[in-house]
Amino acid sequence: MSHEILFRKFQNIKLIELTGGYTNSTFLLEGTDPPVIAKISTNNSIDARVEINCLTLLNEARISPGIHDYFEDNGFLYIILDYLKGVNSQKYLDENDNVKAQEIFKLLGKHLAQDVHSIKRRESNSNIPILKLINIDIDSIDFMPIVLKDKVKLLLNIDIEEEETLVHGDYGPHNAISLDDTLYIIDWEWAGWGHPLQDIAWVIWFVHLHYPMFAKDLSWIFISEYSSYSNVQINEELLKAFSISRILNIMNRIKNANMDVKNEWVRRLEWTLQTNFLK
């Protein structure tokens, strides 16, 4: 796809495709000043519209890429963002750099409490979806075994007051760019208004699943730093419930995926049910 509109709007540029944390097709527009990227999706993408609304809301917070423009052309939606020439923070975990990983998880806790969860929903923010603990019809996930559905329903039957705080929806080192000792949070497509534990639980879940050798230390560093700025209650029951909530949302998204993908998320759900996150 040539994306001619980019060459019409930006003169004398070269498109360089980017990887490393970005979702959708993402290109660096080499030759612009300041440097910018274009995230490209279909123009009917609900997720892309959510990201536009979140980045616009966060544009003065300086914890995410600045948004310059967005426009449609020939069935595609283009979002023009600051180019952050940093390192995807997951790289430090992949390289077993525990010292740097500890710094990253401390910053993740601080930014989440101070800069994201401090934003509360107002009526003017109604164009960002509401994420509840149970956001979907569990019985509609036909590839989930009935025995797991029963366990999930039991674990989600908890008494907790729903909140309408800004949540990222896929928060963690994989969506954080490290640049000059600062973290910038990217990929806000799954964001919404919900309980802070949607993000807190997902960070703990992510590191336990993918980096079990670091999980205990990094989890406590993250929770300790987050709790320095917030009084949100965090315990085993709540972490498990909200981890399951996020998994259900992903399962709802992959209903049309191949069976290998579906089976992998069933495996991850079973693992979540069996895992203790604070012990």
Buried (B, 14 or more C-beta within 10 A) or exposed (E): EEBEBBBEBBEEBEBEEBEEBBBBBBBBBBEBEEEBBBBBBEBEBEBBBBBBBBBEBBEEBEBBBBBBEBBEBEEBBBBBBBBBEBBBBBBBBEEEEBEBBBBBBBBBBBBBBBBBBBBEBEEEBEEBBEBBBBBBEBEEBEBBEEEBBEBBEEBBEEEBEEBBBBBBBBBBBBBBBBEEEEBBBBBBBBBBBBBBBBBBBBBBBBBBBBBEEBBBBBBEBBBEBBBEBBEBEBEEEBBBBBBBBBBBBBBBEBEEEEEEBBEEBBEBBBEBBEBEBBE
